[in-house]
Amino acid sequence: MSEVVAKLLLFIICISCFIGFNPSMASADVRETDVWICEEDEADILRLYFAIFNREHDLPGGEYWRDQHRNGVSMDDISFWMAKSPEYNRKYVNVISNADFIDRVYRNIFRRVPDQKGKQYWIAEMANGLDKHLVIRWMAKSPELKKRHDYRLNSTCPSTKTVQTSQPVNRVSTRSYYSNCSEVERVLGRSLLIGEMGYSTHLDRDRDGVACENAGIAYETVETQVLVPSVYIPSPDYYYATAAQWKELRECESGDNYSISSSNGLYHGAYQITQQTWDSVARSIGKSNFVGLKPNKVIPAGQDLIAKTLFEQRGSSPWPHCNKYLK
């Protein structure tokens, strides 16, 4: 990789890692952090944010690295450039030894101290030359991390994948004469039909117009593109938010007032959700009786349901000023 390209990539990752929310924005429609992905490798890219930075991906960064992977950038290279970012340098500045590094990565990925056997394994791998970014890259594929951040299928983002199938080879006969059926099978990988070059009655003993009927059929592998559903990434911290955290969010957004509306009339209820967002979430879970109702006119249990569903679908970003209470 040339020095110019390396500097350009480093600049891009700095941008992708630091694009954040505008603090002046405070509505539930300001920004969505959901990144739509179509294969497990793309899910692993988003898990790298937890493994390396100990945080959820941001929308620009997640989409950028997803697209880079689709354009041929490997997971090894993605983890390498993430580990070159200023954010990485800040977070690992005090991590000196390999043992300290393994301790930090275990906390990021597994939320616990490493077991002695696992720690010694990775320290030995690093002593044998395994780079730090590759340690993180492979540890991030752990079933433990995948289980914690449960990813669900969703059909709203179709994509394609390559499927390999076998089919008979369609070879054209270009010979005027074949000495026997073994030669026909070797050259064409099929029978020879009357009218084709090389057809002869000495190959078609029963005179039915098909020479070498018992010739073995040759197959080739053909790649085709088929539609597949995407994988939807819900907010990982959705599964850890407690009732107390939701109450703190409501206090921050509305003073825990379920009947309030904002002064500009755009945001409603305890969670300060716009009508458009409310209706969209309600439709997505089959609550047609909620559609069109002002959020602040719905009972608290209904508002709680819509807010938690919104959180599951879009993460904590709909509440940019108050989402710290859901972390």
C-alpha positions, 0 to 999 in steps of 0.5 A: 500500500502506498504512503499516499493511499495509507494517509488517505485511508487514515484521514477517512477513518478519522472522519468516520470515527468522529462524525457525531450528533449535532448537540442542537438537535433534540427530536426523535427524528434527528438521526438513526444509527441503524445500519442495514447489512446483508451478511454475517461478515457485515455484522462482524464489522459492527461488532468491531466497534464494541471490540475496539472502541467499547461502543456502538457503531455510529451511522456514518462509520458503520455504513462506511466500513460496510460499503468498504467491505462490499468493495473488497476491503478485508476484515483484517484491513478494516480492523487495521485501520480502525486500530490506527484511529485517534480514538483508538490511540486515546483509549489505549494510550495507557495500555502498555503490556500485552497482558494489559491489552488482553485485559482491555479487550476482554472487558470490551468484548466479554464484559469480564476479566479474562480466564487464565487459559484464554489470556495465556493463549492470546499472549502467546499468539501475540508473542508469536507475532499476531498483531493487536488488530488481528487479536481483536478481529478474531476475538470479536467473532466469539459466539459470546459476543454474537449472543450478546448482540442478537441480530435478527433477520429483516426483509426490508433491505434485500440484497444479493448473494452468489450461489454456486450451482452445477449444470451440464456443460454446453460444448459445441462439437467442432470436430468432423470425426470422432473415432469412438464414444470415449472420445466423444465423452472426453471432448464434449461431455455429452451425447452427439446428436444427428446434424451436429458436426462429427455425428456418424452412424458408427457412433449411433448403432441403433440409428435413433439420431443420438450417438453415444447415448451412454456418454457421461455428462460433464458438469460445470459450476455456475455462479448466480445472484439471488436475493437474500434478506438483510440482517437488522441490527437493533440497539445492543443496549436495548437488552440491558436497559432497566426500568430505572434507566427508562425512567431517567430517560423520561425525566430528561425528555419530559420530566416524566410527564406522559401528557406533555407536548413540546412548545412547538407542538412537534414532540409528544408524550413522555418520550417526546416522539413525533407523530410521524415516528409514532405512526411508523413504529405503531404500523411496524408492530401491527398497532393500527389502533395507535396510528393517528393518535397523539402520543400524549393522548395514549396511556403510559403503557402504550407510550412505553411500548412504542418507545421501547420498540423504537429503541429496539429498531433504531437504538438510543439515537432518537434521544441524542440529548438523553440517550446516556441514560440507556447506556 
